[in-house]
Amino acid sequence: MALVGSSVTVSRSLVDAPLFAVQAVRYTAAALLLLALARAARVPVLCPRGLEWLWLAGIAATGLVLFNVAVVRGVAHAEPAVIAVAVASVPVLLGVIGPFLEGRRPSRRVLLAAPVVVAGAVLVEGTGRTDAAGVAWAALALGCEAGFTLLAVPVLRRHGAWGVSVHAVWMGAVMLTGLTLVFERPADLASLGTGQWAAAAYLAVMVTAVAFLLWYRTVAAVGAGRAGLLTGVAPLAAAGAGALTGGGVPGPAVWLGLAVVVVGLAAGLRPEHGAATPRAASGPAPAPAPRGATYAPAPAIADPAPHPATPHPIRHRPHRPAARPPRTAATAGGPRDDRARPGLPVAGIARRVGYEDPAHFSHLFSRRVGTAPVRFRAQ
């Protein structure tokens, strides 16, 4: 979100550039970069199937294409602060709708923290004048910003952050290329200066390729509701970037907004001990410990949360490194168990149980079992 906030200042140099053409170049370059990085990291990018095409196309259409149109057209009818305040309200939508898509109830803590984060963002951005059309464009920008996250929830499990980022970006590049051919002239790109090309390159690398990966990994790890609170960082980053580029020292309202956002983030991002386990992540309970046992049975290796966007809550338990889980509980996964296939790497085990991102699988396994997969199989 800090990278996204910095894009506000960088994008000012592209005001006179052709909108669709520059964005098409940006997302094409970002798609090629993401594919190269995925290949270098040996992360498989799966082909979408069935309804996944619609979810991914929805991300591209709303979060990449319509959002840019809403912002550009909106500032013609409203002051930029109006659009910024509308977008800053996205934590409320993600906090309410996101958990339902993940198969669980909204978190009371997130619902209480979201308005605090929004209030802090409003203090940072201020308010502005607008007309009815400006309000409509601001509402569209808010919906598109929320859709960028919510539409990714159903496909994050199979595709992971890499797959969702790659497919959404190349689809957005295709859509924007079509809009360029219809409404603009590609030859206008020749009139761009060195500074404008540098701004487009920054948007492609940092604000698209890097920021998309980080954002979707966060959504997969903590859920859409809690991740939505982090959007409050974007206005703060925008204010900081403006100050560094000669915009002057922020006023008292900005500093007050910074404090309010920090309070909201601290309240909403704290782990909720004892929270209910999401329905989508519920599975067979582990076998009870034999009478007199000094250990708690560990779940099977195939049992980490079946939906990466809804991780199991962490419960504090005494850690006894000397105790070993019974083999019957550890091998309940049958052929999926890592001990049954000692030569199979953790990445292979992750793919067998439905996770394309080995790092995310290891993170969820460590939270559920209490130790990393490599250490677990060495016991």
C-alpha positions as a Python dict, from the first residue, in 0.01 Angstrom:
ca = {
    (1, 'M'): (0, 0, 0),
    (2, 'A'): (294, 233, 53),
    (3, 'L'): (395, 171, -310),
    (4, 'V'): (39, 240, -425),
    (5, 'G'): (33, 562, -227),
    (6, 'S'): (358, 677, -386),
    (7, 'S'): (203, 628, -731),
    (8, 'V'): (-17, 935, -675),
    (9, 'T'): (285, 1164, -687),
    (10, 'V'): (451, 975, -973),
    (11, 'S'): (134, 975, -1184),
    (12, 'R'): (122, 1355, -1190),
    (13, 'S'): (385, 1354, -1465),
    (14, 'L'): (152, 1147, -1684),
    (15, 'V'): (-144, 1385, -1678),
    (16, 'D'): (-83, 1499, -2036),
    (17, 'A'): (4, 1150, -2165),
    (18, 'P'): (-247, 927, -2351),
    (19, 'L'): (-428, 742, -2070),
    (20, 'F'): (-500, 401, -2222),
    (21, 'A'): (-177, 376, -2422),
    (22, 'V'): (49, 445, -2125),
    (23, 'Q'): (-145, 205, -1904),
    (24, 'A'): (-131, -63, -2174),
    (25, 'V'): (248, -28, -2190),
    (26, 'R'): (268, -33, -1812),
    (27, 'Y'): (71, -355, -1768),
    (28, 'T'): (235, -529, -2065),
    (29, 'A'): (578, -463, -1917),
    (30, 'A'): (457, -574, -1573),
    (31, 'A'): (312, -899, -1715),
    (32, 'L'): (640, -985, -1887),
    (33, 'L'): (833, -907, -1568),
    (34, 'L'): (603, -1123, -1355),
    (35, 'L'): (635, -1416, -1595),
    (36, 'A'): (1013, -1386, -1593),
    (37, 'L'): (1025, -1370, -1213),
    (38, 'A'): (788, -1667, -1179),
    (39, 'R'): (1006, -1872, -1412),
    (40, 'A'): (1322, -1773, -1225),
    (41, 'A'): (1158, -1866, -893),
    (42, 'R'): (1026, -2193, -1045),
    (43, 'V'): (671, -2106, -947),
    (44, 'P'): (418, -2273, -1180),
    (45, 'V'): (155, -2044, -1328),
    (46, 'L'): (-155, -2252, -1395),
    (47, 'C'): (-398, -2191, -1677),
    (48, 'P'): (-740, -2073, -1553),
    (49, 'R'): (-1035, -2304, -1601),
    (50, 'G'): (-1410, -2261, -1595),
    (51, 'L'): (-1537, -1973, -1384),
    (52, 'E'): (-1183, -1876, -1291),
    (53, 'W'): (-1162, -1690, -1622),
    (54, 'L'): (-1452, -1470, -1511),
    (55, 'W'): (-1305, -1398, -1166),
    (56, 'L'): (-965, -1305, -1310),
    (57, 'A'): (-1117, -1100, -1592),
    (58, 'G'): (-1326, -920, -1331),
    (59, 'I'): (-1011, -828, -1140),
    (60, 'A'): (-855, -688, -1458),
    (61, 'A'): (-1168, -502, -1567),
    (62, 'T'): (-1244, -343, -1230),
    (63, 'G'): (-914, -306, -1050),
    (64, 'L'): (-698, -219, -1350),
    (65, 'V'): (-913, -66, -1627),
    (66, 'L'): (-1227, 87, -1475),
    (67, 'F'): (-1044, 212, -1168),
    (68, 'N'): (-803, 419, -1379),
    (69, 'V'): (-1092, 554, -1588),
    (70, 'A'): (-1290, 645, -1275),
    (71, 'V'): (-997, 834, -1123),
    (72, 'V'): (-914, 1027, -1441),
    (73, 'R'): (-1274, 1114, -1525),
    (74, 'G'): (-1361, 1179, -1160),
    (75, 'V'): (-1102, 1451, -1109),
    (76, 'A'): (-1268, 1642, -1396),
    (77, 'H'): (-1584, 1676, -1181),
    (78, 'A'): (-1442, 1666, -828),
    (79, 'E'): (-1131, 1767, -640),
    (80, 'P'): (-876, 1485, -601),
    (81, 'A'): (-945, 1465, -227),
    (82, 'V'): (-1301, 1346, -299),
    (83, 'I'): (-1175, 1048, -500),
    (84, 'A'): (-908, 976, -241),
    (85, 'V'): (-1157, 976, 46),
    (86, 'A'): (-1386, 740, -146),
    (87, 'V'): (-1102, 496, -210),
    (88, 'A'): (-991, 525, 153),
    (89, 'S'): (-1331, 386, 257),
    (90, 'V'): (-1249, 42, 112),
    (91, 'P'): (-1156, -114, 452),
    (92, 'V'): (-1524, -104, 551),
    (93, 'L'): (-1631, -296, 239),
    (94, 'L'): (-1352, -551, 269),
    (95, 'G'): (-1417, -597, 640),
    (96, 'V'): (-1785, -678, 577),
    (97, 'I'): (-1787, -863, 243),
    (98, 'G'): (-1444, -1029, 247),
    (99, 'P'): (-1507, -1272, 535),
    (100, 'F'): (-1832, -1397, 374),
    (101, 'L'): (-1641, -1487, 57),
    (102, 'E'): (-1388, -1668, 275),
    (103, 'G'): (-1662, -1868, 450),
    (104, 'R'): (-1658, -1706, 792),
    (105, 'R'): (-1813, -1423, 991),
    (106, 'P'): (-1673, -1070, 987),
    (107, 'S'): (-1432, -996, 1268),
    (108, 'R'): (-1574, -758, 1527),
    (109, 'R'): (-1227, -615, 1583),
    (110, 'V'): (-1180, -541, 1212),
    (111, 'L'): (-1527, -388, 1184),
    (112, 'L'): (-1448, -152, 1471),
    (113, 'A'): (-1101, -65, 1342),
    (114, 'A'): (-1205, -1, 980),
    (115, 'P'): (-1395, 327, 1049),
    (116, 'V'): (-1097, 447, 1256),
    (117, 'V'): (-859, 387, 965),
    (118, 'V'): (-1100, 559, 726),
    (119, 'A'): (-1130, 860, 957),
    (120, 'G'): (-751, 889, 972),
    (121, 'A'): (-727, 872, 593),
    (122, 'V'): (-989, 1146, 561),
    (123, 'L'): (-788, 1368, 794),
    (124, 'V'): (-481, 1312, 576),
    (125, 'E'): (-654, 1372, 243),
    (126, 'G'): (-899, 1641, 353),
    (127, 'T'): (-1226, 1706, 175),
    (128, 'G'): (-1314, 1881, -146),
    (129, 'R'): (-1592, 2010, -369),
    (130, 'T'): (-1774, 1794, -620),
    (131, 'D'): (-2090, 1761, -826),
    (132, 'A'): (-2325, 1467, -882),
    (133, 'A'): (-2105, 1321, -1156),
    (134, 'G'): (-1802, 1347, -930),
    (135, 'V'): (-1983, 1153, -658),
    (136, 'A'): (-2074, 882, -911),
    (137, 'W'): (-1714, 850, -1033),
    (138, 'A'): (-1592, 838, -672),
    (139, 'A'): (-1838, 558, -592),
    (140, 'L'): (-1721, 367, -900),
    (141, 'A'): (-1358, 407, -791),
    (142, 'L'): (-1449, 270, -446),
    (143, 'G'): (-1626, -32, -596),
    (144, 'C'): (-1337, -104, -832),
    (145, 'E'): (-1082, -82, -553),
    (146, 'A'): (-1284, -328, -344),
    (147, 'G'): (-1335, -558, -644),
    (148, 'F'): (-959, -578, -697),
    (149, 'T'): (-936, -770, -368),
    (150, 'L'): (-1275, -940, -332),
    (151, 'L'): (-1277, -1096, -679),
    (152, 'A'): (-939, -1256, -607),
    (153, 'V'): (-1056, -1448, -300),
    (154, 'P'): (-1218, -1741, -490),
    (155, 'V'): (-908, -1801, -708),
    (156, 'L'): (-626, -1744, -458),
    (157, 'R'): (-631, -2102, -333),
    (158, 'R'): (-551, -2264, -667),
    (159, 'H'): (-346, -1991, -833),
    (160, 'G'): (-177, -1822, -539),
    (161, 'A'): (-46, -1467, -545),
    (162, 'W'): (176, -1535, -847),
    (163, 'G'): (-99, -1680, -1064),
    (164, 'V'): (-358, -1416, -977),
    (165, 'S'): (-109, -1134, -1039),
    (166, 'V'): (12, -1271, -1373),
    (167, 'H'): (-333, -1343, -1515),
    (168, 'A'): (-494, -1020, -1394),
    (169, 'V'): (-210, -810, -1533),
    (170, 'W'): (-193, -965, -1880),
    (171, 'M'): (-572, -952, -1911),
    (172, 'G'): (-567, -586, -1812),
    (173, 'A'): (-296, -521, -2071),
    (174, 'V'): (-509, -679, -2344),
    (175, 'M'): (-816, -475, -2242),
    (176, 'L'): (-621, -149, -2233),
    (177, 'T'): (-458, -223, -2569),
    (178, 'G'): (-804, -263, -2719),
    (179, 'L'): (-917, 66, -2567),
    (180, 'T'): (-605, 233, -2704),
    (181, 'L'): (-681, 117, -3058),
    (182, 'V'): (-1042, 239, -3030),
    (183, 'F'): (-1007, 574, -2850),
    (184, 'E'): (-642, 680, -2891),
    (185, 'R'): (-354, 661, -3132),
    (186, 'P'): (-57, 441, -3035),
    (187, 'A'): (168, 685, -3223),
    (188, 'D'): (106, 939, -2944),
    (189, 'L'): (347, 740, -2727),
    (190, 'A'): (633, 885, -2930),
    (191, 'S'): (564, 1226, -2775),
    (192, 'L'): (642, 1106, -2420),
    (193, 'G'): (949, 1254, -2255),
    (194, 'T'): (1219, 1080, -2053),
    (195, 'G'): (1056, 1167, -1721),
    (196, 'Q'): (722, 1025, -1834),
    (197, 'W'): (881, 699, -1946),
    (198, 'A'): (1061, 678, -1613),
    (199, 'A'): (728, 726, -1433),
    (200, 'A'): (566, 453, -1644),
    (201, 'A'): (857, 219, -1566),
    (202, 'Y'): (820, 284, -1192),
    (203, 'L'): (448, 213, -1210),
    (204, 'A'): (511, -110, -1402),
    (205, 'V'): (781, -250, -1176),
    (206, 'M'): (706, -127, -824),
    (207, 'V'): (336, -34, -822),
    (208, 'T'): (222, -326, -1039),
    (209, 'A'): (457, -628, -1036),
    (210, 'V'): (593, -591, -683),
    (211, 'A'): (287, -437, -516),
    (212, 'F'): (42, -689, -667),
    (213, 'L'): (247, -985, -544),
    (214, 'L'): (284, -843, -195),
    (215, 'W'): (-83, -750, -173),
    (216, 'Y'): (-222, -1087, -280),
    (217, 'R'): (19, -1273, -54),
    (218, 'T'): (-108, -1060, 233),
    (219, 'V'): (-472, -1128, 145),
    (220, 'A'): (-400, -1501, 129),
    (221, 'A'): (-220, -1497, 464),
    (222, 'V'): (-443, -1279, 683),
    (223, 'G'): (-774, -1258, 493),
    (224, 'A'): (-939, -980, 294),
    (225, 'G'): (-1089, -807, 598),
    (226, 'R'): (-766, -753, 790),
    (227, 'A'): (-569, -682, 473),
    (228, 'G'): (-819, -408, 389),
    (229, 'L'): (-705, -212, 691),
    (230, 'L'): (-364, -172, 527),
    (231, 'T'): (-518, 45, 255),
    (232, 'G'): (-505, 322, 515),
    (233, 'V'): (-130, 332, 458),
    (234, 'A'): (-174, 456, 99),
    (235, 'P'): (-282, 815, 186),
    (236, 'L'): (2, 839, 434),
    (237, 'A'): (253, 727, 173),
    (238, 'A'): (106, 975, -75),
    (239, 'A'): (148, 1259, 174),
    (240, 'G'): (503, 1152, 252),
    (241, 'A'): (597, 1125, -115),
    (242, 'G'): (450, 1470, -176),
    (243, 'A'): (661, 1616, 103),
    (244, 'L'): (978, 1454, -32),
    (245, 'T'): (914, 1589, -382),
    (246, 'G'): (875, 1949, -270),
    (247, 'G'): (516, 1956, -153),
    (248, 'G'): (605, 2107, 183),
    (249, 'V'): (582, 1979, 539),
    (250, 'P'): (243, 1820, 621),
    (251, 'G'): (10, 2023, 840),
    (252, 'P'): (-132, 1932, 1181),
    (253, 'A'): (-435, 1755, 1031),
    (254, 'V'): (-207, 1518, 839),
    (255, 'W'): (-8, 1432, 1151),
    (256, 'L'): (-331, 1376, 1344),
    (257, 'G'): (-456, 1152, 1062),
    (258, 'L'): (-130, 956, 1078),
    (259, 'A'): (-182, 892, 1449),
    (260, 'V'): (-544, 786, 1396),
    (261, 'V'): (-448, 542, 1119),
    (262, 'V'): (-174, 389, 1335),
    (263, 'V'): (-423, 339, 1621),
    (264, 'G'): (-672, 176, 1384),
    (265, 'L'): (-409, -56, 1238),
    (266, 'A'): (-281, -156, 1582),
    (267, 'A'): (-634, -236, 1699),
    (268, 'G'): (-743, -425, 1388),
    (269, 'L'): (-430, -626, 1308),
    (270, 'R'): (-378, -779, 1650),
    (271, 'P'): (-424, -1159, 1641),
    (272, 'E'): (-761, -1271, 1771),
    (273, 'H'): (-694, -1555, 2011),
    (274, 'G'): (-983, -1790, 2055),
    (275, 'A'): (-1162, -1678, 1739),
    (276, 'A'): (-1394, -1922, 1569),
    (277, 'T'): (-1239, -2137, 1299),
    (278, 'P'): (-1372, -2048, 951),
    (279, 'R'): (-1617, -2295, 801),
    (280, 'A'): (-1413, -2322, 485),
    (281, 'A'): (-1110, -2424, 686),
    (282, 'S'): (-1285, -2668, 915),
    (283, 'G'): (-1182, -3032, 890),
    (284, 'P'): (-1181, -3352, 1092),
    (285, 'A'): (-1068, -3295, 1446),
    (286, 'P'): (-742, -3466, 1549),
    (287, 'A'): (-769, -3786, 1747),
    (288, 'P'): (-779, -3735, 2125),
    (289, 'A'): (-458, -3803, 2314),
    (290, 'P'): (-435, -4141, 2493),
    (291, 'R'): (-487, -4135, 2865),
    (292, 'G'): (-173, -4032, 3044),
    (293, 'A'): (-5, -3896, 2731),
    (294, 'T'): (216, -3592, 2770),
    (295, 'Y'): (165, -3461, 2420),
    (296, 'A'): (-113, -3323, 2204),
    (297, 'P'): (-166, -3514, 1874),
    (298, 'A'): (-58, -3319, 1568),
    (299, 'P'): (-288, -3293, 1265),
    (300, 'A'): (-207, -3463, 937),
    (301, 'I'): (17, -3279, 695),
    (302, 'A'): (-272, -3248, 449),
    (303, 'D'): (-478, -3063, 706),
    (304, 'P'): (-344, -2703, 690),
    (305, 'A'): (-623, -2458, 610),
    (306, 'P'): (-787, -2567, 282),
    (307, 'H'): (-848, -2202, 195),
    (308, 'P'): (-538, -1982, 208),
    (309, 'A'): (-744, -1667, 261),
    (310, 'T'): (-884, -1803, 590),
    (311, 'P'): (-592, -1921, 808),
    (312, 'H'): (-666, -2100, 1130),
    (313, 'P'): (-637, -1889, 1442),
    (314, 'I'): (-330, -1950, 1655),
    (315, 'R'): (-399, -2087, 1999),
    (316, 'H'): (-135, -2073, 2267),
    (317, 'R'): (-28, -2417, 2382),
    (318, 'P'): (270, -2526, 2590),
    (319, 'H'): (556, -2623, 2363),
    (320, 'R'): (726, -2952, 2450),
    (321, 'P'): (1009, -3009, 2204),
    (322, 'A'): (1091, -3348, 2354),
    (323, 'A'): (747, -3493, 2281),
    (324, 'R'): (679, -3657, 1944),
    (325, 'P'): (333, -3680, 1793),
    (326, 'P'): (200, -4034, 1752),
    (327, 'R'): (264, -4185, 1412),
    (328, 'T'): (-104, -4265, 1362),
    (329, 'A'): (-197, -3897, 1381),
    (330, 'A'): (98, -3784, 1172),
    (331, 'T'): (31, -4036, 894),
    (332, 'A'): (-344, -3986, 872),
    (333, 'G'): (-291, -3817, 535),
    (334, 'G'): (-197, -4153, 375),
    (335, 'P'): (3, -4108, 56),
    (336, 'R'): (1, -3731, 106),
    (337, 'D'): (217, -3753, 419),
    (338, 'D'): (571, -3627, 385),
    (339, 'R'): (714, -3917, 586),
    (340, 'A'): (556, -4165, 348),
    (341, 'R'): (750, -3998, 65),
    (342, 'P'): (1083, -3893, 221),
    (343, 'G'): (1227, -3789, -116),
    (344, 'L'): (942, -3552, -196),
    (345, 'P'): (1031, -3183, -130),
    (346, 'V'): (803, -2951, 61),
    (347, 'A'): (708, -2777, -265),
    (348, 'G'): (587, -3111, -404),
    (349, 'I'): (384, -3181, -91),
    (350, 'A'): (227, -2833, -114),
    (351, 'R'): (115, -2897, -472),
    (352, 'R'): (-26, -3239, -378),
    (353, 'V'): (-258, -3085, -120),
    (354, 'G'): (-370, -2798, -344),
    (355, 'Y'): (-125, -2514, -273),
    (356, 'E'): (72, -2369, -563),
    (357, 'D'): (276, -2140, -337),
    (358, 'P'): (515, -2350, -120),
    (359, 'A'): (598, -2054, 104),
    (360, 'H'): (231, -1999, 184),
    (361, 'F'): (183, -2371, 255),
    (362, 'S'): (483, -2370, 493),
    (363, 'H'): (346, -2060, 668),
    (364, 'L'): (3, -2216, 726),
    (365, 'F'): (153, -2551, 828),
    (366, 'S'): (380, -2383, 1085),
    (367, 'R'): (87, -2189, 1232),
    (368, 'R'): (-132, -2500, 1257),
    (369, 'V'): (122, -2760, 1373),
    (370, 'G'): (367, -2536, 1559),
    (371, 'T'): (677, -2622, 1359),
    (372, 'A'): (800, -2591, 1002),
    (373, 'P'): (738, -2883, 759),
    (374, 'V'): (1112, -2954, 729),
    (375, 'R'): (1152, -2983, 1107),
    (376, 'F'): (830, -3181, 1139),
    (377, 'R'): (942, -3451, 897),
    (378, 'A'): (1282, -3470, 1070),
    (379, 'Q'): (1125, -3563, 1403),
}
